[in-house]
Amino acid sequence: MPLAATLLLCTVLSVQDGDTLRARCDAGRGGKQELVSVRLHAIDAPEHGQPYGRRARQMLSSLVARRP
């Protein structure tokens, strides 16, 4: 059974590490917004405290922070 497609309009608020971010998304009608944590699929970036963890976070942030 195919899954129904869902489109969320979100703005990235912060980057936790090289493969995880937090975003504010429109939750549909009524103007409600929802905070979501997003883990990027098929990305295994270094975590905090690991070699290159800080650089991985900086790189993802430079690509997506404060952007829709």
C-alpha positions as CSV (number, residue, x, y, z in Angstrom):
1,M,0.0,0.0,0.0
2,P,1.6,3.3,-1.0
3,L,2.1,6.0,1.5
4,A,0.3,9.3,1.0
5,A,2.6,12.2,0.1
6,T,2.8,15.0,2.6
7,L,4.2,18.4,1.9
8,L,5.5,20.4,4.8
9,L,6.6,24.0,4.4
10,C,9.3,24.5,7.0
11,T,12.1,27.0,7.9
12,V,15.3,25.6,9.5
13,L,15.8,27.1,12.9
14,S,19.0,25.4,14.0
15,V,21.4,22.6,13.2
16,Q,22.1,20.1,16.0
17,D,24.9,18.2,14.2
18,G,25.9,17.2,10.7
19,D,22.8,15.1,10.1
20,T,20.1,16.6,12.4
21,L,18.2,19.9,12.3
22,R,15.2,21.6,13.9
23,A,12.6,23.3,11.8
24,R,9.4,25.2,12.3
25,C,6.7,23.9,9.9
26,D,3.2,25.0,8.9
27,A,1.0,22.3,10.3
28,G,-1.8,23.0,7.9
29,R,-5.0,25.1,8.1
30,G,-5.5,27.5,11.0
31,G,-2.0,28.9,10.9
32,K,-0.6,26.5,13.4
33,Q,3.1,25.9,13.4
34,E,5.0,22.9,14.7
35,L,8.6,22.4,15.8
36,V,10.1,19.3,14.3
37,S,13.4,17.5,14.6
38,V,14.6,16.2,11.3
39,R,17.3,13.5,10.9
40,L,18.6,13.4,7.3
41,H,18.1,10.0,5.6
42,A,21.2,8.1,4.6
43,I,23.6,10.6,6.1
44,D,26.0,9.5,8.8
45,A,27.9,12.6,9.9
46,P,30.2,12.8,12.9
47,E,28.4,13.6,16.2
48,H,29.5,16.2,18.8
49,G,32.8,15.2,20.4
50,Q,33.8,13.0,17.4
51,P,36.6,14.0,15.0
52,Y,35.2,16.5,12.4
53,G,31.9,16.7,14.3
54,R,32.1,20.5,14.7
55,R,33.0,20.9,11.0
56,A,30.1,18.7,9.9
57,R,27.7,20.9,11.9
58,Q,29.1,24.1,10.4
59,M,28.8,22.7,6.9
60,L,25.2,21.7,7.2
61,S,24.4,25.0,8.9
62,S,26.0,26.9,6.0
63,L,23.7,25.1,3.6
64,V,20.4,25.2,5.4
65,A,20.2,27.5,8.4
66,R,17.4,30.1,8.4
67,R,16.3,28.9,5.0
68,P,12.9,27.4,3.9
